[in-house]
Amino acid sequence: MLRSGIVISLHTMRAEGRTIREIARLTGHSRNTVRRYLRGDVSPKQGHRKSRGSKLDPYKPFLQERLQEGIYNCEVLFDLLREKGYTGGRTILKDYVKDFRPPKQVPAVLRYETKPGEYAQVDWGLCDYVDLDGTVRKVPVFVMVLGYSRSTYIEFTKRCDIHSFLRCLIHAFEYFGGIPKVMLTDQMKTVVLGMGDDPPPPD
């Protein structure tokens, strides 16, 4: 039985106009054999390459037992395999284990939902910038985030004092086109006068 590559060459030579006698002489096959393959009476022999087994194959039952025990750390599994006589590498082990590794659980985050125009959160932050002489400096930044739409207003200032805070509030209200019913703040010195039983500051 001829291989598929030889059969293709027979048809190629026939398409070039060669006679069966010429094809038989060039390939070394009998005219009857050439004629039968050209007619399609015989299926070509497909070449099959034997798949090579890996060094990990004898240890896969042992690996499955460890995976069922919840051991997915490849370094731990590699050490256990070496104790059993495994001489292969880590890469083939990692490729095998990743198909059985359970997906990572993403922690659920409870989002605090609000009605439109009801809440806004305000806070100060600090950002780094590089001036003309290459010195890294910090600049205060005012941030307001609406609770419903998560729309954000940001303004950079020179100070974090009450005057800058009030000015940024007005600019944020103008930017959003309205004023939220409730303003949520962190423990900002420009907002918080005292905590718990602390006495109020003097006027």
N, C-alpha and C positions, 0 to 999 in steps of 0.2 A: 504494500500500500504506500502510495507516494504522499509526501508531506504537502501541506497546503501551499508552501512557497514554490515548490517545483511545479505544482498544478497551475499556479498563476503564470509561471514562466512559459508553460506549454501554450496557454491561451494567448499570451502576449506574442509569442512567435507565430502562432496561427493568424493572429490579427495583422501581423506584418506581411502576410502573404506567403509564408513558407509552407511547403507541402508537408504532409505527414511523414514522408520518407526523410526529408531534411531534418525535421524535428527529432525523429527517432535516431538519426545519425548523430546529431549534435548532443542529445541528452543521454544516449546510450540505452534507451528503452526500446522495446519492440514496437513495431507499428501498431499491433493490436492494442498494446497497453496505452499508447498515445491516443489512439482512436477512441478507446473506451472512456478515458478521462476527459477528452474534448467533448464527447457526447453527454457527459455527466452521469454515466452509468455507475461510477464508483465515487464514493465520497472521499475527499482527501483526509489524510491522517493529521489530526491536530496535535501539535507538540505541547506537552504538559511538563512544566517545570515542577519538580517536587518541592513542596514548601519545606523550608528548613525549620526545625523546631528550635525554640529558644532555651537557654539555660534555666529559665524560670518555670518552664512547663512542669517538671517533676514536683515543684513546690507549690503549685497553684491550689491543690486541696488544702494544704497547710495554711496558705494565705487566706483562703475562704473562711476557714475556722476563725482566724484572728479578726478578719473583717466583721464577721457576725458577732464577735465579742466587742465590737466598737473600736478596734484599734486601726486607725487610718494614718497614723504618723509614720511616714516612710522611713525615717531614721530608726525608729523602734523596730519596724518590720524588717529592715535591712539587717540589723544586729541579730534578730531572731533567726533569719534565714542563714546568716553566716554560721551560726551555731549548728545549723542542720547540714552544713556543707556546701551552701550556695556560693558559687564563684563568679556569678555575673555582676553586672554593674547596677547603679542606682537608677539610671534613666529608664531602663526597661521596667523596673519595679514601679516607678512613679507613673509611667504610662498605663500600667495595668491597674493600679489602685485608683486612678482618677475616674475610671469608668464606674466605680462602685462607691465613690465618696458621696455622701448625702449632700444636697445643696445647703449652702449657708442660710441660716435663718436671719432675715432682716428684722431687727426689732421694730415693733409697731410704735408709731408716734401719734399720740392723741393731739389733734389740732384743735385749738380753742377757737370755735366759730363764733362770730358776732354778726349783728345786723349791720347793714350799710349805714355809715355815718354815726355809729354808736360809740366805738372805741378807737383810740389811737395811742400808740406807744412812743415815748420820747426818751432819748438818752444822748449822752455825750460819748465821743470816742476820740482816739488819737491816731493820726496817720503820719507816716514818715515821708519826708520829701528831701530832695537834694538841692541845695542852693547853687548859685553860680560858681562858688569857689570849691564845690565838691563836698561841703559839710552836710551831714545828715541831720536834719532838724525835725521836730515834731510840731504838728499843727492840730488844734482842736477841730472836731467836726460834730455838728449838730445833726441828729437823725430823727425823723418822724416817720412811722410806718402805720398805715391805716389797718385796722383789724380785719375788715371784711375783704378788701381787694388786695391787700398787701402792697399797695402803692407806696412809694418811698420818696421822701424829700430829704436832700442832703445839702448842708451849707457849711463851708469852712469859715472859721472865725479866728481872731487873734487871741481871744480870751474865753474863759468859761464862766464869766461873771453873770450876774442877774440881768444886766443891761443887754449883753449879747444874747442871753437866753430869750428874753422877751422879744427882741428884734427878730430872732430866728423863728419864734412862734408866729409872729405876725406874717412873716414871709411865707411860712408853711401854709397858714390859713389862706393867704392870697393865692398860693400855688394850687391848693386843692379846691378852692372856691367855696369854702365853708368851714365850720368849726365843729369838731366831734363833740358828742355829749359828755364823754368821759375821757380824761387824759391819764394814761398809765405811765408812771415813771419809776426808775430805780431810786436808790438812795442818793439822789443828786443833792449836792450842797446848795445848789441854787433853788431847790424846791423844798427839801425836808428841813423843818425847823427843829425837830427833836424826835426821839424814839422812845416810845413807852412812857415811863414816868419822868423822862428828862424834863427839867424846867424849861420854859420857853426862853429864848434869848432876850436880853434887854432891848428896849426900843432905841 
